[in-house]
Amino acid sequence: MQQKKVIIIGGGFGGINTVKGLRKANCDILMIDKTNHHLFQPLLYEVASAALSSADIAIPIREILRHQDNARVIMGNVVHIDKEKKQIQLSNGDSYGYDYLVIAVGAHHSYFGNDNWEAYAPGLKTLGDALAIRERILVSFEKAERLEHLEESSKYLNFVIIGGGPTGVEMAGALAEIAYKTMFKNFRRINPARAKIYLIEALPFILPMFSQRLSLHARHCLEKMGVKVITGKKVTDVNEKGVQLEDEFIESLNVFWGAGNQASPLLKTLDIPLDRQGRAIVDSDLSIPGHAEVFVIGDAACVMGKDGRPLPAIASPAIQAGHYLSTIIKKEIPKDKREPFIYFDKGSMATIGKCKAIASVGKWEFSGLLAWLAWCFIHIFYLIGFRNRAGVLLQWLVRYFTHQRGARLIYGSLDTEFPAKQ
């Protein structure tokens, strides 16, 4: 029997789990990604906050698939998809044909039409983003230490996170731990504890995907850690001096974005209906309308759950979609005989800081140490590779007892003025 050509675009949770599910299938698999590594995005904020190094949460895709003989990997940027010819094209002009195509390209930052804000408020989606944010945080403390007049240091010691979702909350908690514990005795002129950390959310509550009770608990924990939580106010401008709210201006050279996502522009080449975030609106089997051989999963897909709302852009739906698709492709199930994709919700978690987290599993809600331990276990479990699991666990244990963060190295120059990204 002739091998089916399967192309998978994107080496995230959805793409990797699709490939691994086809390990014993009669397929010739080609995985394409812009980078050479699979990234564990839920812990990106740990790299940005100098708690982990980049190698702790990333692993080369080739290493993951080294024993899978029916899969090969190339590093490239897919810019066009021709559904009629069943071909994809890379930015360098190379093209590849397919029998099945799985699009798992993820998402990037959305500034809601204010793209000029990106220069002053970088988001957190890639290792490059995390390393740039880490550099900015560490350099800010160094620049504040050099100032003759300590009152001038506020612009470097004010940190603003826009967006009260899990990324924003986790980042705010991590910054509080850096400023008020890790850096506490590291400087002589400045007092890192004078740093002010702001978390801004336009909605009335942070972590709106959780119940109001858990949201209020998370807010209380952050405020107890020293974070100023501002809700119900929209950001109207972000510039080189700071952040403008409806009735307040916060001076800061350290503004970080976690308020919105936009799907990859590659999806526009499919010429199919997209939702407001640019995600492909797929059928119940995750294929696109009119083409049963083309699938979209993960953050790039708008998939409706049992409650009639789109599934959340987190790892679990992407992983389950990958397993689901690998069965369809392996057995070559025709569209009219495919069971619809049903997402099994295992619950949601968000960490706030050491021994502080919230969790919601079905009708059960819990917080504090138990939620934090559960969060740690789940994240260690989903990391790929023994080295990454052991390394992250060891560093978490060290940080638990010492409050120290081992990845506080600055690679750039202190003479570079903010914002560095233009």
C-alpha positions as CSV (number, residue, x, y, z in Angstrom):
1,M,0.0,0.0,0.0
2,Q,1.3,3.4,-0.9
3,Q,2.3,5.7,1.9
4,K,0.1,8.7,2.5
5,K,2.0,12.0,2.6
6,V,1.2,13.9,5.8
7,I,2.4,17.4,6.4
8,I,2.1,18.9,9.9
9,I,2.8,22.6,10.3
10,G,3.8,23.6,13.8
11,G,5.7,21.7,16.5
12,G,3.6,22.7,19.4
13,F,1.4,20.4,21.5
14,G,-1.1,19.7,18.7
15,G,1.5,19.0,16.0
16,I,3.8,16.9,18.2
17,N,1.0,14.7,19.5
18,T,-0.3,14.2,15.9
19,V,3.1,13.0,14.7
20,K,3.6,10.7,17.7
21,G,0.2,9.2,17.2
22,L,1.2,8.2,13.7
23,R,4.3,6.4,14.8
24,K,3.2,3.0,13.4
25,A,1.1,4.3,10.6
26,N,1.8,3.8,6.9
27,C,2.6,7.5,6.4
28,D,5.4,9.7,5.1
29,I,5.3,12.5,7.6
30,L,6.9,15.9,7.2
31,M,6.9,18.3,10.2
32,I,7.6,22.0,9.5
33,D,8.2,24.6,12.1
34,K,9.7,28.1,12.1
35,T,12.0,27.0,14.9
36,N,13.9,23.8,15.6
37,H,12.3,23.2,19.0
38,H,9.1,22.3,20.8
39,L,8.4,24.9,23.4
40,F,6.5,24.3,26.6
41,Q,4.7,27.7,26.5
42,P,3.0,27.4,30.0
43,L,6.4,28.0,31.6
44,L,7.6,30.8,29.3
45,Y,7.0,33.3,32.1
46,E,9.5,31.4,34.2
47,V,12.2,32.1,31.6
48,A,11.1,35.7,31.4
49,S,11.3,36.0,35.2
50,A,14.8,34.4,35.4
51,A,13.6,31.3,37.2
52,L,14.4,28.9,34.4
53,S,16.8,28.9,31.4
54,S,15.5,28.5,27.9
55,A,16.8,24.9,27.6
56,D,14.7,23.9,30.6
57,I,11.4,24.3,28.7
58,A,12.4,23.6,25.1
59,I,13.7,20.5,23.3
60,P,14.7,20.0,19.7
61,I,11.9,18.5,17.6
62,R,14.4,16.2,15.9
63,E,15.3,14.9,19.4
64,I,11.6,14.1,20.1
65,L,11.2,12.3,16.8
66,R,14.6,10.6,16.6
67,H,13.2,7.1,16.9
68,Q,10.2,7.7,14.5
69,D,11.5,6.5,11.1
70,N,8.4,7.7,9.2
71,A,8.8,11.3,10.2
72,R,11.3,13.9,9.1
73,V,11.6,17.6,10.2
74,I,12.5,20.7,8.4
75,M,12.8,24.3,9.7
76,G,10.9,26.7,7.6
77,N,8.2,29.3,7.3
78,V,5.0,28.3,5.5
79,V,3.5,31.3,3.7
80,H,0.9,29.8,1.4
81,I,-1.5,26.8,1.2
82,D,-3.0,25.7,-2.1
83,K,-6.0,23.5,-1.3
84,E,-6.8,22.6,-4.8
85,K,-3.2,21.4,-5.7
86,K,-2.7,20.1,-2.2
87,Q,0.6,21.9,-1.8
88,I,2.2,24.2,0.7
89,Q,4.8,26.8,-0.1
90,L,7.7,28.0,2.1
91,S,9.1,31.5,2.2
92,N,12.2,30.4,0.3
93,G,10.0,29.1,-2.6
94,D,10.2,25.4,-1.8
95,S,6.9,23.6,-2.1
96,Y,5.6,20.2,-0.8
97,G,2.6,18.1,-1.7
98,Y,0.3,16.3,0.8
99,D,-2.5,13.9,1.1
100,Y,-3.3,15.1,4.6
101,L,-2.5,18.5,6.0
102,V,-2.5,19.4,9.7
103,I,-2.2,23.1,10.6
104,A,-1.1,23.7,14.2
105,V,0.6,27.1,13.9
106,G,-0.5,28.6,17.2
107,A,-1.1,32.3,17.7
108,H,0.7,35.6,18.3
109,H,0.0,38.8,20.2
110,S,-3.0,41.0,19.3
111,Y,-2.9,44.7,20.2
112,F,-6.5,45.3,19.0
113,G,-5.5,47.6,16.2
114,N,-2.8,49.4,18.2
115,D,0.2,47.6,16.7
116,N,2.5,50.5,17.5
117,W,2.2,49.5,21.2
118,E,4.2,46.4,20.6
119,A,7.4,48.4,20.6
120,Y,6.8,49.5,24.2
121,A,4.8,46.5,25.5
122,P,6.3,43.2,24.2
123,G,4.3,40.0,24.6
124,L,5.3,36.5,25.6
125,K,4.9,33.8,23.0
126,T,8.4,32.7,22.0
127,L,11.7,32.0,23.6
128,G,13.0,35.2,22.0
129,D,10.2,37.1,23.7
130,A,11.0,35.6,27.1
131,L,14.7,36.3,26.9
132,A,14.1,39.9,25.8
133,I,11.7,40.5,28.7
134,R,14.2,38.9,31.1
135,E,17.0,41.1,29.8
136,R,14.8,44.2,30.2
137,I,13.8,43.3,33.8
138,L,17.4,42.7,34.9
139,V,18.8,45.7,33.1
140,S,16.2,47.9,34.7
141,F,17.5,47.1,38.2
142,E,21.1,47.7,37.0
143,K,20.2,51.1,35.5
144,A,18.4,52.1,38.6
145,E,21.4,51.3,40.7
146,R,23.6,53.7,38.6
147,L,21.3,56.8,39.0
148,E,22.6,59.6,41.2
149,H,19.1,60.6,42.4
150,L,17.1,57.7,43.7
151,E,13.8,59.3,42.9
152,E,14.7,59.0,39.2
153,S,14.7,55.2,39.5
154,S,10.9,54.9,39.6
155,K,10.7,54.7,35.8
156,Y,13.0,51.6,35.9
157,L,11.4,50.1,39.0
158,N,7.8,50.4,37.8
159,F,6.6,47.2,36.1
160,V,3.2,47.1,34.3
161,I,1.5,44.0,33.0
162,I,-1.5,44.5,30.7
163,G,-3.9,41.7,30.8
164,G,-5.3,39.8,33.8
165,G,-5.4,36.3,32.3
166,P,-3.1,33.4,33.5
167,T,0.0,34.8,31.7
168,G,-0.5,38.3,33.3
169,V,-1.2,36.9,36.8
170,E,1.7,34.5,36.7
171,M,4.1,37.2,35.4
172,A,2.9,39.7,38.1
173,G,3.5,37.1,40.8
174,A,6.9,36.2,39.5
175,L,8.0,39.9,39.4
176,A,6.8,40.4,42.9
177,E,9.0,37.5,44.0
178,I,12.0,38.9,42.1
179,A,11.7,42.4,43.5
180,Y,10.7,41.6,47.1
181,K,12.7,38.4,47.7
182,T,15.2,37.4,45.1
183,M,16.8,40.8,44.6
184,F,16.3,42.1,48.2
185,K,20.0,42.0,49.3
186,N,21.7,42.2,45.9
187,F,22.0,46.0,45.6
188,R,23.5,48.8,47.7
189,R,22.0,52.0,46.4
190,I,18.5,51.0,45.5
191,N,16.0,48.9,47.4
192,P,14.4,46.5,45.0
193,A,11.5,46.3,47.4
194,R,10.6,49.9,46.3
195,A,9.6,48.4,42.9
196,K,5.9,48.9,42.0
197,I,4.2,46.2,40.1
198,Y,0.8,46.9,38.4
199,L,-1.5,44.4,36.8
200,I,-4.2,45.9,34.6
201,E,-7.4,44.2,33.4
202,A,-10.2,45.9,31.5
203,L,-12.8,43.4,32.8
204,P,-14.1,43.7,36.4
205,F,-12.2,40.6,37.5
206,I,-8.8,39.0,36.7
207,L,-8.7,35.4,35.5
208,P,-12.3,35.7,34.1
209,M,-12.2,32.0,33.0
210,F,-12.4,31.1,36.7
211,S,-15.3,31.6,39.2
212,Q,-15.6,35.0,40.9
213,R,-14.6,33.4,44.2
214,L,-11.3,32.1,42.8
215,S,-10.7,35.3,40.9
216,L,-11.0,37.3,44.1
217,H,-8.8,34.9,45.9
218,A,-6.1,35.3,43.3
219,R,-6.4,39.1,43.5
220,H,-6.1,39.0,47.3
221,C,-2.9,36.9,47.0
222,L,-1.3,39.2,44.5
223,E,-2.1,42.3,46.6
224,K,-0.7,40.6,49.6
225,M,2.5,40.0,47.6
226,G,2.7,43.8,46.8
227,V,1.0,43.9,43.3
228,K,-1.4,46.7,42.6
229,V,-4.3,45.1,40.7
230,I,-6.3,47.5,38.6
231,T,-9.6,46.2,37.1
232,G,-12.4,47.7,35.1
233,K,-10.1,50.2,33.4
234,K,-9.0,50.1,29.7
235,V,-5.6,51.0,28.5
236,T,-5.9,53.9,26.0
237,D,-2.3,54.4,25.1
238,V,1.2,52.9,25.5
239,N,4.2,54.9,24.7
240,E,7.9,55.4,25.5
241,K,7.0,56.9,28.9
242,G,4.5,54.5,30.2
243,V,0.8,53.5,30.1
244,Q,-2.2,55.7,29.9
245,L,-5.4,54.5,31.5
246,E,-8.8,56.2,31.3
247,D,-8.0,58.4,34.3
248,E,-4.4,57.7,35.3
249,F,-0.9,57.6,33.8
250,I,1.7,55.1,35.0
251,E,5.3,56.0,34.2
252,S,7.2,52.9,33.3
253,L,9.9,51.6,30.9
254,N,8.8,48.0,31.7
255,V,5.4,47.3,30.2
256,F,4.5,43.7,29.2
257,W,1.5,42.6,27.1
258,G,-0.7,39.7,27.9
259,A,-4.1,41.0,26.9
260,G,-4.9,39.3,23.6
261,N,-4.0,36.8,20.9
262,Q,-4.4,36.7,17.1
263,A,-4.1,33.6,14.9
264,S,-1.4,33.2,12.3
265,P,-2.0,35.1,9.0
266,L,-1.2,31.8,7.2
267,L,-4.9,30.9,7.8
268,K,-6.1,33.6,5.5
269,T,-4.6,31.7,2.6
270,L,-7.1,29.0,3.2
271,D,-9.9,31.3,2.1
272,I,-12.4,30.0,4.7
273,P,-14.4,31.7,7.5
274,L,-12.3,33.0,10.4
275,D,-13.5,34.2,13.8
276,R,-12.7,37.6,15.3
277,Q,-9.3,36.3,16.5
278,G,-8.4,35.1,13.0
279,R,-8.9,31.4,13.9
280,A,-10.2,28.9,11.4
281,I,-13.8,27.9,12.0
282,V,-13.6,24.2,11.5
283,D,-16.2,21.3,11.2
284,S,-16.8,18.9,14.0
285,D,-14.0,16.6,12.8
286,L,-11.6,19.6,12.9
287,S,-11.4,19.7,9.1
288,I,-12.0,22.9,7.1
289,P,-15.2,23.3,5.0
290,G,-15.0,21.5,1.7
291,H,-11.7,19.8,2.3
292,A,-11.8,16.8,4.5
293,E,-8.0,16.3,4.2
294,V,-7.1,19.6,5.7
295,F,-7.3,20.0,9.5
296,V,-6.7,23.0,11.9
297,I,-6.0,22.4,15.6
298,G,-4.8,24.2,18.7
299,D,-4.7,28.0,19.0
300,A,-5.3,28.3,15.3
301,A,-8.7,26.6,15.4
302,C,-12.1,27.9,16.6
303,V,-13.6,24.7,18.0
304,M,-16.9,24.8,19.8
305,G,-17.2,23.0,23.1
306,K,-20.2,21.4,24.8
307,D,-21.3,24.7,26.2
308,G,-21.4,26.3,22.8
309,R,-18.3,28.5,23.4
310,P,-14.9,28.2,21.7
311,L,-12.5,25.9,23.5
312,P,-9.7,27.7,25.4
313,A,-6.3,28.3,23.8
314,I,-4.4,26.0,26.2
315,A,-2.4,22.8,25.9
316,S,-5.0,20.2,26.7
317,P,-7.4,20.8,23.8
318,A,-4.4,20.8,21.4
319,I,-3.0,17.5,22.8
320,Q,-6.4,15.8,22.6
321,A,-7.0,17.1,19.1
322,G,-3.6,15.6,18.1
323,H,-4.6,12.2,19.4
324,Y,-7.9,12.4,17.6
325,L,-6.5,13.4,14.3
326,S,-3.8,10.7,14.3
327,T,-6.6,8.1,14.5
328,I,-8.4,9.6,11.6
329,I,-5.3,9.7,9.4
330,K,-4.0,6.3,10.5
331,K,-7.2,4.6,9.7
332,E,-8.0,6.9,6.7
333,I,-11.6,7.4,8.0
334,P,-13.8,9.2,5.4
335,K,-15.4,12.4,6.6
336,D,-19.0,11.0,6.7
337,K,-17.8,8.2,9.2
338,R,-15.8,10.4,11.5
339,E,-17.0,10.8,15.1
340,P,-17.0,14.5,16.1
341,F,-14.1,15.7,18.3
342,I,-15.2,16.0,21.9
343,Y,-13.0,17.8,24.3
344,F,-12.7,16.3,27.8
345,D,-12.1,19.2,30.1
346,K,-9.6,18.2,32.8
347,G,-10.0,21.5,34.6
348,S,-8.0,24.8,34.7
349,M,-5.2,26.0,36.9
350,A,-3.2,29.2,37.4
351,T,-0.3,29.8,39.7
352,I,0.3,33.1,41.5
353,G,3.5,32.5,43.4
354,K,5.2,30.2,45.9
355,C,2.5,27.9,47.5
356,K,-0.2,30.1,45.9
357,A,-2.4,28.9,43.0
358,I,-6.1,28.3,42.1
359,A,-7.7,25.3,40.4
360,S,-11.0,24.4,39.0
361,V,-11.8,20.7,38.2
362,G,-15.4,20.1,37.3
363,K,-17.5,21.3,40.2
364,W,-14.5,21.3,42.5
365,E,-12.6,24.4,43.3
366,F,-9.5,24.7,45.5
367,S,-6.7,27.0,46.1
368,G,-3.5,27.5,48.2
369,L,-0.8,24.9,48.7
370,L,-2.8,21.9,47.3
371,A,-3.6,23.8,44.1
372,W,0.0,24.9,43.8
373,L,1.3,21.3,44.2
374,A,-1.2,20.0,41.7
375,W,-0.1,22.8,39.3
376,C,3.6,21.8,39.7
377,F,2.9,18.1,39.2
378,I,0.8,18.7,36.0
379,H,3.4,20.9,34.5
380,I,6.3,18.5,35.2
381,F,4.2,15.7,33.8
382,Y,3.6,17.5,30.5
383,L,7.2,18.5,29.9
384,I,8.8,16.4,27.2
385,G,12.1,14.7,28.1
386,F,13.6,13.4,31.3
387,R,16.3,16.1,31.3
388,N,13.7,18.9,31.2
389,R,11.5,17.3,33.9
390,A,14.5,16.6,36.3
391,G,16.0,20.1,35.6
392,V,12.8,22.0,36.3
393,L,12.0,20.0,39.4
394,L,15.5,20.5,40.8
395,Q,15.4,24.3,40.2
396,W,11.9,24.6,41.7
397,L,13.1,22.8,44.8
398,V,16.1,25.1,45.1
399,R,13.9,28.2,44.6
400,Y,11.4,26.9,47.2
401,F,14.0,26.9,49.9
402,T,16.2,29.8,48.9
403,H,14.1,32.2,46.8
404,Q,17.0,32.3,44.4
405,R,16.6,32.4,40.6
406,G,19.5,31.0,38.7
407,A,19.1,32.5,35.2
408,R,19.8,36.1,36.0
409,L,22.5,36.7,33.4
410,I,22.6,39.8,31.2
411,Y,23.9,39.3,27.7
412,G,23.4,42.7,26.2
413,S,24.7,46.2,26.9
414,L,23.4,48.5,29.6
415,D,23.8,51.4,27.2
416,T,20.8,50.2,25.1
417,E,17.9,52.5,25.8
418,F,14.3,51.2,26.1
419,P,12.3,50.3,24.2
420,A,14.8,48.0,22.5
421,K,12.2,46.6,20.0
422,Q,11.2,49.0,17.3
